[in-house]
Amino acid sequence: MIKQNDIEEIISLIHNGFDIDLLAFELDIPIEQLKKYEEQLKLRKFAKESVKNGNIQFAIEKLNNFIDSTDNNIVERVMLLKLKAYADGTSIAKEDLQQIELAKKEIGFSRDIDEILNELQVQIPRKKGSNIRKKTNQEPSVKQKNDIVIEEETDEEEIEMPDYGEVINKYKREIEKKPNQSLTERNLLAFTYFKSGRIDEARNELSSIIEQFNSYMAYRQIIHLEKEEENLDDAKLWAYEAIEKFPNSIAIREQLISIAREENDNKEIIKLLREINDIDSNNKKSLEIINRIEEK
């Protein structure tokens, strides 16, 4: 069973634009489970946006339903408390804060929940004119243990941009700690380079990973990178090299099919689909596609 701390790390990666297909390979987690975390992130964003779009009661209902249906709900419980406080113009009860702290201890959850909400940009704002405690010009010397912050509502439109620089620095620090045992972190670092537009750094990192580790996932990533950069010939070269090393890979052949579609190369598509069918004789979809192409 995945621990809550790890779940929050995965949700943070999804928030920062990491593709769940790639995460499924890197973290060895079923993609169906990652889709649930993706939906969890969407629920949190919906709860925050409900303050602006007037759907607070609907968001409260959705949070309640989620909390009733899963054990991994500590962050949603805090969001629910904040949303109710916003709707009622009140502050969160001390007893509720104590229950949250007890629940965190029971599951061994070490993260600061307000820190998580800030990173995901889903903090619930404070209602103007409410009797919730006001901000002062003086910062408290020590943050109280049970002090869950409710931000003041502003009229400024927030621009939700993932902090790729911080993610990159995070993975670099982790790689420095275990340079010879950091394949997952290096693949994720390369993907972050790619998502942030640092294409050459992503390409160099992936090439280095392939040379050092013969990483299947690095091959997948660099094929995807070159295709997205419209370097189709380079993408194909990497894909054919990968197939030599991983001859039964259906996923790499599917990447080649996507390239062949862009090149309108039906002959190559049929060839690859037949190879997929040879690897997986139960793959009826490949035969159906072959028949559709040949009927044209």
Secondary structure, 3 states (H helix, E strand, C coil): CCCHHHHHHHHHHHHCCCCHHHHHHHHCCCHHHHHHHHHHHHHHHHHHHHHHHCCHHHHHHHHHHHHHHCCCCHHHHHHHHHHHHHHHCCCCCHHHHHHHHHHHHHHCCCCCHHHHHHHHCCCCEECCCCCCCCCCCCCCCCCCCCCCCCEECCCCCCCCCCCHHHHHHHHHHHHHHCCCCCHHHHHHHHHHHHHCCCHHHHHHHHHHHHHHHCCHHHHHHHHHHHHHCCCHHHHHHHHHHHHHHCCCCHHHHHHHHHHHHHCCCHHHHHHHHHHHHHHCCCCHHHHHHHHHHHHC
